[in-house]
């Protein structure tokens, strides 16, 4: 299985602008720029790579957890995941320094300890978590 997205960038550095495209069409001429990456955090003028990583990670983890819970015999009412990707200035430029996953799930008839174990294992086994293991990934769970 392969997935494809592409980027087109025109112009220099801070003045340049780009567009993202994906095979599915979800990203069709989606704008991104220095402004949308470092200045406009509301996302109304376009996206940025860190936001896309956060979307991929939260989506992958929510799905991985749902499958793990089902395999353990639990029906999931809802799984809500926020992923916060931290981009920070470091000595040689910028780096993603950590990712925080915030989980709020409604799973009837499961004990908290078992839920936390399944949630942690799903985080460790999520394909996007595996791909991003070069940075610390925290998991904050709201149970109940």
Helices and strands as residue ranges (DSSP letters): E 5-10, G 13-15, E 17-22, E 28-33, H 34-34, I 35-39, H 49-71, E 76-90, E 93-107, H 112-125, H 127-131, E 136-143
